[in-house]
Amino acid sequence: MAIDTLANPRHRFLNWSNPEFVQAVARLAIVGCAIAYAFSDYCLTHSPTLDNVVTSKRVSLLSGGVATLILLSTIRSPASSLFRRLVGITHDTLAISIAMFLGVDANATFGVVYLVVIVGNGFRYGAPYMAYATACSMLGFGLVHELSPYWQSNPTLSFYIASILLVVPGYMYGLLNSLHRAREQLQQRATHDHLTGLMNRAGIEERILETVGASPHGHVLMYMDLDRFKHVNDNAGHAAGDRLLREIARVIKRNLRDNDVCARLGGDEFCMLLIDCKMDTATQIAERIREQVESFRLLWGGRVYSVGASIGVAASDSVDDGQSLLRLADAACYAAKNAGRNSVHVVDASQRISDTGLLRRLHIRE
């Protein structure tokens, strides 16, 4: 889960509807209950007449058991057996269960295990958990310090423990934030085109597969190829071609809706996925993009350059999967080029296209 959490900046971890967050809180509660049990056991050994300490031990055991049940109920396992779910608790809870039986001598052990659990879960669940755990740790220790004469009589030890609870998770929080930024940059480079800032082929293909796979109907894909772009590269150079591609990308983005996705597939080819869009609306958007691309003028080296746009428009209702939709829109773009370039070819949404080769050869003049 660490990879998913860190790679996706929009992933909202601090949400009680997220099972991973519930698991993280349950683990933290189990550790806290174990520490409370060990501390109560220590006090009972030194002051056997304290009845409230016995109650504290029972409350700690009961609370730890409830937290364990919550953890077991939220663990996702391919098998439903109790053994599989117990294994899913992982090493941190297992270590605490063993330490529970060590009695008074386990206080230092609990402190070490507590930090291990916080740091380990921080790597697993990301920086938000680290911040949450640090705040809970400081709050819990502050309450224990105020209510316990033992900690109040040992200010030096209290200072060291408070420093550890604050510095170690705080350092790990900064480290995880740096790791998050690095992963975000890698993700950006892997799925986006460095020249235009749009998605690249890998990113848009994955998005098409996810969108069509989750909801097969109601989407439109536009495949656009620039006309006469080679003329710009050959006569003005690749720097002019790159400038033109960036400007065309801006034209595309300002004509799409907020939830639409656009990408540069490579060279002078672009792709636009219109999510939950009617064909009439998609056709209007395609025509508007074509007109603005045609009217755009690039001034470079004292000369003016212009290009056209051949756009193929296809609906997800005409195919069975995302790959077929991409092939259909590509074939429609070929049909637009064969019709004389700088045009829009729309595939009838009511038609089921099985042979895109026929569409690619449409309008070819013998």
DRENMARKE-434880 format. One record per residue (C-alpha): residue in three letters; residue number from 1; x, y, z. Coordinates in Angstrom, 1 decimal, m for minus. Layout:
BEGIN
("ALA",NUM,(X,Y,Z))
...
end
This chain:
BEGIN
("MET",1,(0.0,0.0,0.0))
("ALA",2,(2.9,2.4,0.5))
("ILE",3,(3.5,2.5,m3.2))
("ASP",4,(m0.1,3.3,m4.0))
("THR",5,(m0.4,5.9,m1.2))
("LEU",6,(2.8,7.7,m2.1))
("ALA",7,(2.4,7.5,m5.8))
("ASN",8,(m1.1,9.0,m5.8))
("PRO",9,(m1.1,12.5,m4.2))
("ARG",10,(m4.9,12.6,m4.3))
("HIS",11,(m5.3,9.4,m2.2))
("ARG",12,(m7.1,10.6,1.0))
("PHE",13,(m5.7,8.3,3.7))
("LEU",14,(m7.2,10.1,6.7))
("ASN",15,(m10.7,8.8,6.0))
("TRP",16,(m12.7,6.4,8.1))
("SER",17,(m14.2,4.9,5.0))
("ASN",18,(m10.7,3.8,4.0))
("PRO",19,(m10.0,0.3,5.4))
("GLU",20,(m6.3,0.9,5.3))
("PHE",21,(m6.7,3.9,7.6))
("VAL",22,(m8.9,1.9,10.0))
("GLN",23,(m6.3,m0.8,10.1))
("ALA",24,(m3.5,1.7,10.9))
("VAL",25,(m5.5,3.2,13.7))
("ALA",26,(m6.3,m0.2,15.1))
("ARG",27,(m2.7,m1.2,15.1))
("LEU",28,(m1.8,2.0,16.9))
("ALA",29,(m4.6,1.3,19.4))
("ILE",30,(m3.2,m2.2,20.1))
("VAL",31,(0.2,m0.9,20.7))
("GLY",32,(m1.1,1.8,23.1))
("CYS",33,(m3.2,m0.8,25.0))
("ALA",34,(m0.1,m3.0,25.3))
("ILE",35,(1.9,m0.1,26.7))
("ALA",36,(m0.9,0.8,29.2))
("TYR",37,(m1.0,m2.9,30.3))
("ALA",38,(2.7,m3.0,30.9))
("PHE",39,(2.7,0.3,32.8))
("SER",40,(m0.3,m0.8,34.9))
("ASP",41,(1.5,m4.1,35.6))
("TYR",42,(4.6,m2.1,36.7))
("CYS",43,(2.6,0.0,39.1))
("LEU",44,(0.7,m3.0,40.5))
("THR",45,(4.0,m4.7,41.3))
("HIS",46,(5.3,m1.7,43.2))
("SER",47,(1.9,m0.8,44.8))
("PRO",48,(m0.2,m4.0,45.1))
("THR",49,(m3.0,m2.3,47.0))
("LEU",50,(m4.0,0.0,44.1))
("ASP",51,(m7.4,m1.3,42.9))
("ASN",52,(m7.6,1.2,40.1))
("VAL",53,(m4.4,m0.3,38.6))
("VAL",54,(m6.1,m3.7,38.4))
("THR",55,(m9.0,m2.0,36.6))
("SER",56,(m6.6,m0.3,34.2))
("LYS",57,(m5.1,m3.7,33.3))
("ARG",58,(m8.5,m5.1,32.5))
("VAL",59,(m9.5,m2.0,30.5))
("SER",60,(m6.2,m2.3,28.5))
("LEU",61,(m6.8,m5.9,27.7))
("LEU",62,(m10.4,m5.3,26.8))
("SER",63,(m9.6,m2.3,24.6))
("GLY",64,(m6.7,m4.2,22.9))
("GLY",65,(m9.1,m7.1,22.2))
("VAL",66,(m11.6,m4.7,20.6))
("ALA",67,(m8.9,m3.1,18.5))
("THR",68,(m7.7,m6.5,17.4))
("LEU",69,(m11.2,m7.5,16.3))
("ILE",70,(m11.5,m4.3,14.3))
("LEU",71,(m8.2,m5.1,12.7))
("LEU",72,(m9.3,m8.6,11.8))
("SER",73,(m12.5,m7.4,10.4))
("THR",74,(m10.9,m5.0,8.0))
("ILE",75,(m8.0,m7.1,6.7))
("ARG",76,(m8.5,m8.1,3.1))
("SER",77,(m7.3,m11.7,2.5))
("PRO",78,(m7.8,m14.0,m0.5))
("ALA",79,(m8.9,m16.7,2.0))
("SER",80,(m11.5,m16.3,4.6))
("SER",81,(m10.0,m18.7,7.2))
("LEU",82,(m9.1,m17.4,10.6))
("PHE",83,(m5.5,m18.5,10.2))
("ARG",84,(m5.1,m16.3,7.1))
("ARG",85,(m6.6,m13.3,8.9))
("LEU",86,(m4.3,m13.8,11.9))
("VAL",87,(m1.3,m13.9,9.6))
("GLY",88,(m2.6,m10.7,8.0))
("ILE",89,(m2.1,m8.9,11.3))
("THR",90,(1.7,m8.9,10.5))
("HIS",91,(4.7,m8.9,12.7))
("ASP",92,(3.9,m5.8,14.7))
("THR",93,(0.8,m7.1,16.5))
("LEU",94,(2.5,m10.5,16.9))
("ALA",95,(5.5,m8.9,18.6))
("ILE",96,(3.2,m7.0,21.0))
("SER",97,(1.3,m10.2,21.8))
("ILE",98,(4.6,m11.9,22.8))
("ALA",99,(5.7,m8.9,24.8))
("MET",100,(2.4,m8.8,26.7))
("PHE",101,(3.5,m11.9,28.6))
("LEU",102,(6.9,m10.5,29.6))
("GLY",103,(5.4,m8.5,32.5))
("VAL",104,(7.2,m5.7,34.2))
("ASP",105,(10.5,m6.2,32.4))
("ALA",106,(8.8,m5.5,29.1))
("ASN",107,(8.5,m1.7,29.5))
("ALA",108,(11.6,m1.0,27.4))
("THR",109,(10.6,m3.6,24.9))
("PHE",110,(7.2,m1.9,24.5))
("GLY",111,(8.9,1.4,23.8))
("VAL",112,(11.1,m0.1,21.1))
("VAL",113,(8.2,m2.0,19.5))
("TYR",114,(6.0,1.1,19.6))
("LEU",115,(8.5,3.1,17.6))
("VAL",116,(9.0,0.2,15.2))
("VAL",117,(5.3,0.0,14.6))
("ILE",118,(5.0,3.7,14.0))
("VAL",119,(7.9,3.8,11.6))
("GLY",120,(7.0,0.6,9.8))
("ASN",121,(3.4,1.6,9.3))
("GLY",122,(4.6,5.0,8.2))
("PHE",123,(6.4,3.4,5.3))
("ARG",124,(3.4,1.2,4.6))
("TYR",125,(0.7,3.8,4.8))
("GLY",126,(2.6,7.0,4.0))
("ALA",127,(3.3,10.4,5.6))
("PRO",128,(m0.3,11.2,6.7))
("TYR",129,(m0.3,8.2,9.0))
("MET",130,(3.1,9.3,10.4))
("ALA",131,(1.6,12.8,11.3))
("TYR",132,(m1.5,11.2,12.8))
("ALA",133,(0.6,8.7,14.9))
("THR",134,(2.9,11.4,16.1))
("ALA",135,(0.0,13.6,17.3))
("CYS",136,(m1.6,10.6,19.1))
("SER",137,(1.6,9.6,20.7))
("MET",138,(2.3,13.0,22.1))
("LEU",139,(m1.3,13.4,23.3))
("GLY",140,(m1.3,10.0,25.0))
("PHE",141,(2.1,10.5,26.6))
("GLY",142,(1.0,13.9,27.9))
("LEU",143,(m2.1,12.4,29.6))
("VAL",144,(m0.1,9.6,31.1))
("HIS",145,(2.5,12.0,32.4))
("GLU",146,(m0.1,14.3,34.0))
("LEU",147,(m1.9,11.4,35.7))
("SER",148,(1.1,9.4,36.8))
("PRO",149,(3.3,10.4,39.9))
("TYR",150,(6.0,8.0,38.6))
("TRP",151,(6.6,9.9,35.4))
("GLN",152,(6.3,13.3,37.2))
("SER",153,(9.1,12.1,39.6))
("ASN",154,(11.3,11.3,36.6))
("PRO",155,(11.4,14.5,34.5))
("THR",156,(14.6,13.5,32.7))
("LEU",157,(13.2,10.2,31.5))
("SER",158,(10.0,11.9,30.5))
("PHE",159,(11.9,14.4,28.4))
("TYR",160,(13.8,11.7,26.6))
("ILE",161,(10.7,9.7,25.8))
("ALA",162,(8.8,12.7,24.6))
("SER",163,(11.8,13.7,22.4))
("ILE",164,(11.9,10.2,20.9))
("LEU",165,(8.2,10.2,20.3))
("LEU",166,(8.4,13.6,18.5))
("VAL",167,(11.8,13.5,16.8))
("VAL",168,(11.8,10.0,15.3))
("PRO",169,(8.3,10.1,13.7))
("GLY",170,(8.9,13.7,12.7))
("TYR",171,(12.1,12.8,10.9))
("MET",172,(10.4,9.9,9.2))
("TYR",173,(7.5,12.2,8.2))
("GLY",174,(10.0,14.5,6.4))
("LEU",175,(11.7,11.5,4.8))
("LEU",176,(8.4,10.1,3.6))
("ASN",177,(7.4,13.5,2.2))
("SER",178,(10.6,13.6,0.2))
("LEU",179,(9.9,10.1,m1.0))
("HIS",180,(6.4,11.1,m2.0))
("ARG",181,(7.7,14.0,m4.1))
("ALA",182,(10.3,11.8,m5.8))
("ARG",183,(7.6,9.2,m6.6))
("GLU",184,(5.3,11.9,m7.9))
("GLN",185,(7.9,13.2,m10.2))
("LEU",186,(8.7,9.7,m11.5))
("GLN",187,(4.9,9.1,m12.0))
("GLN",188,(4.6,12.4,m13.9))
("ARG",189,(7.5,11.4,m16.2))
("ALA",190,(6.2,8.0,m16.8))
("THR",191,(2.7,9.0,m17.8))
("HIS",192,(3.1,12.5,m19.3))
("ASP",193,(4.7,14.1,m22.3))
("HIS",194,(7.6,16.3,m21.4))
("LEU",195,(7.1,18.7,m24.3))
("THR",196,(3.4,19.5,m24.0))
("GLY",197,(2.6,18.5,m20.4))
("LEU",198,(m0.2,16.3,m21.7))
("MET",199,(m0.5,12.6,m21.0))
("ASN",200,(1.6,10.3,m23.1))
("ARG",201,(0.5,7.2,m25.0))
("ALA",202,(1.0,4.9,m22.0))
("GLY",203,(m1.0,7.2,m19.7))
("ILE",204,(m3.9,7.7,m22.0))
("GLU",205,(m4.2,4.0,m23.0))
("GLU",206,(m4.3,3.1,m19.3))
("ARG",207,(m7.0,5.8,m18.7))
("ILE",208,(m9.0,4.6,m21.7))
("LEU",209,(m8.9,1.0,m20.5))
("GLU",210,(m9.9,2.0,m16.9))
("THR",211,(m12.8,4.3,m18.1))
("VAL",212,(m14.3,2.0,m20.6))
("GLY",213,(m13.8,m1.1,m18.4))
("ALA",214,(m15.6,0.5,m15.5))
("SER",215,(m18.4,2.1,m17.6))
("PRO",216,(m18.5,0.9,m21.3))
("HIS",217,(m21.1,3.3,m22.6))
("GLY",218,(m21.4,7.1,m23.0))
("HIS",219,(m17.8,8.0,m23.7))
("VAL",220,(m16.2,9.5,m26.9))
("LEU",221,(m12.6,9.2,m28.1))
("MET",222,(m11.1,11.7,m30.6))
("TYR",223,(m7.9,10.9,m32.5))
("MET",224,(m6.2,13.9,m34.1))
("ASP",225,(m3.3,14.0,m36.6))
("LEU",226,(m1.9,17.4,m37.8))
("ASP",227,(m1.8,18.1,m41.5))
("ARG",228,(1.4,19.6,m43.1))
("PHE",229,(3.3,19.4,m39.8))
("LYS",230,(6.3,17.8,m41.6))
("HIS",231,(6.4,21.0,m43.8))
("VAL",232,(7.0,23.0,m40.6))
("ASN",233,(9.8,20.7,m39.3))
("ASP",234,(11.5,20.5,m42.7))
("ASN",235,(11.5,24.3,m43.4))
("ALA",236,(11.6,25.9,m39.9))
("GLY",237,(13.4,23.2,m37.9))
("HIS",238,(12.4,21.0,m34.9))
("ALA",239,(12.4,23.9,m32.5))
("ALA",240,(9.6,25.5,m34.5))
("GLY",241,(7.8,22.2,m34.6))
("ASP",242,(8.1,21.8,m30.8))
("ARG",243,(6.7,25.4,m30.3))
("LEU",244,(3.8,24.6,m32.6))
("LEU",245,(3.0,21.3,m30.7))
("ARG",246,(2.9,23.2,m27.4))
("GLU",247,(0.5,25.8,m28.9))
("ILE",248,(m1.7,23.1,m30.3))
("ALA",249,(m1.8,21.4,m26.9))
("ARG",250,(m3.1,24.7,m25.4))
("VAL",251,(m5.8,24.9,m28.1))
("ILE",252,(m6.9,21.4,m27.3))
("LYS",253,(m7.0,21.9,m23.5))
("ARG",254,(m9.0,25.1,m23.6))
("ASN",255,(m11.7,23.4,m25.7))
("LEU",256,(m12.2,20.4,m23.5))
("ARG",257,(m14.3,20.1,m20.4))
("ASP",258,(m12.9,19.7,m16.9))
("ASN",259,(m13.3,16.0,m16.7))
("ASP",260,(m11.9,15.2,m20.2))
("VAL",261,(m8.4,13.9,m20.8))
("CYS",262,(m6.0,14.7,m23.6))
("ALA",263,(m2.7,13.2,m24.6))
("ARG",264,(0.1,13.5,m27.1))
("LEU",265,(0.6,10.0,m28.5))
("GLY",266,(3.9,10.9,m30.3))
("GLY",267,(5.0,13.1,m33.2))
("ASP",268,(2.0,15.2,m34.3))
("GLU",269,(m0.7,12.8,m33.1))
("PHE",270,(m3.1,13.7,m30.2))
("CYS",271,(m5.9,11.8,m28.5))
("MET",272,(m8.8,13.2,m26.4))
("LEU",273,(m11.1,11.1,m24.2))
("LEU",274,(m14.4,12.8,m23.5))
("ILE",275,(m15.9,11.1,m20.4))
("ASP",276,(m19.7,10.9,m20.2))
("CYS",277,(m20.2,12.9,m23.3))
("LYS",278,(m22.9,12.9,m26.0))
("MET",279,(m21.9,12.4,m29.6))
("ASP",280,(m23.4,15.8,m30.6))
("THR",281,(m21.3,17.6,m28.0))
("ALA",282,(m18.2,15.7,m29.0))
("THR",283,(m18.7,16.6,m32.6))
("GLN",284,(m19.0,20.3,m31.8))
("ILE",285,(m15.8,20.1,m29.7))
("ALA",286,(m14.0,18.4,m32.5))
("GLU",287,(m15.1,21.0,m35.1))
("ARG",288,(m14.1,23.8,m32.7))
("ILE",289,(m10.7,22.3,m32.2))
("ARG",290,(m10.2,21.8,m36.0))
("GLU",291,(m11.2,25.4,m36.7))
("GLN",292,(m8.9,26.9,m34.1))
("VAL",293,(m6.0,24.7,m35.2))
("GLU",294,(m6.6,25.7,m38.8))
("SER",295,(m6.7,29.4,m37.9))
("PHE",296,(m3.6,29.3,m35.7))
("ARG",297,(m0.5,31.0,m37.2))
("LEU",298,(3.1,30.4,m36.1))
("LEU",299,(5.5,33.3,m36.8))
("TRP",300,(9.0,31.9,m37.0))
("GLY",301,(12.1,33.3,m38.6))
("GLY",302,(10.2,35.9,m40.4))
("ARG",303,(7.8,33.4,m42.0))
("VAL",304,(4.2,32.3,m41.0))
("TYR",305,(3.4,28.7,m40.8))
("SER",306,(0.0,27.0,m40.4))
("VAL",307,(m1.3,23.4,m40.2))
("GLY",308,(m4.6,21.6,m40.4))
("ALA",309,(m6.2,18.8,m38.3))
("SER",310,(m7.7,15.5,m39.3))
("ILE",311,(m9.9,14.2,m36.4))
("GLY",312,(m11.6,10.9,m36.0))
("VAL",313,(m14.4,10.7,m33.5))
("ALA",314,(m15.7,7.3,m32.2))
("ALA",315,(m18.0,6.3,m29.3))
("SER",316,(m17.4,3.6,m26.8))
("ASP",317,(m20.9,2.3,m27.6))
("SER",318,(m19.5,1.0,m30.9))
("VAL",319,(m16.9,m1.3,m29.4))
("ASP",320,(m16.4,m3.8,m26.6))
("ASP",321,(m13.3,m2.6,m24.9))
("GLY",322,(m10.8,0.3,m24.6))
("GLN",323,(m8.2,m1.0,m27.1))
("SER",324,(m11.0,m1.4,m29.7))
("LEU",325,(m12.1,2.1,m29.1))
("LEU",326,(m8.6,3.4,m29.7))
("ARG",327,(m8.2,1.5,m32.9))
("LEU",328,(m11.6,2.7,m34.1))
("ALA",329,(m10.8,6.4,m33.4))
("ASP",330,(m7.5,5.9,m35.2))
("ALA",331,(m9.2,4.4,m38.2))
("ALA",332,(m11.7,7.3,m38.2))
("CYS",333,(m8.8,9.7,m38.3))
("TYR",334,(m7.4,7.9,m41.4))
("ALA",335,(m10.8,8.3,m43.0))
("ALA",336,(m10.7,12.0,m42.3))
("LYS",337,(m7.3,12.3,m44.0))
("ASN",338,(m8.5,10.3,m47.0))
("ALA",339,(m11.5,12.6,m47.3))
("GLY",340,(m9.1,15.5,m48.1))
("ARG",341,(m7.5,16.3,m44.7))
("ASN",342,(m8.4,19.1,m42.3))
("SER",343,(m11.8,17.5,m41.6))
("VAL",344,(m13.7,15.6,m38.9))
("HIS",345,(m14.9,12.0,m39.5))
("VAL",346,(m17.5,10.8,m37.0))
("VAL",347,(m18.3,7.1,m36.6))
("ASP",348,(m22.0,6.5,m36.2))
("ALA",349,(m22.5,5.7,m32.5))
("SER",350,(m25.3,3.2,m33.3))
("GLN",351,(m23.0,1.1,m35.5))
("ARG",352,(m20.9,m1.8,m34.2))
("ILE",353,(m17.6,m1.7,m36.1))
("SER",354,(m15.8,m5.0,m36.4))
("ASP",355,(m13.4,m4.3,m39.2))
("THR",356,(m11.5,m1.0,m38.8))
("GLY",357,(m9.5,m1.8,m41.9))
("LEU",358,(m12.6,m0.9,m44.1))
("LEU",359,(m12.9,2.4,m42.2))
("ARG",360,(m9.2,3.2,m42.7))
("ARG",361,(m9.6,2.8,m46.5))
("LEU",362,(m12.7,4.9,m46.6))
("HIS",363,(m12.7,7.8,m49.1))
("ILE",364,(m9.5,6.6,m50.8))
("ARG",365,(m9.5,7.8,m54.3))
("GLU",366,(m8.5,5.2,m56.8))
end
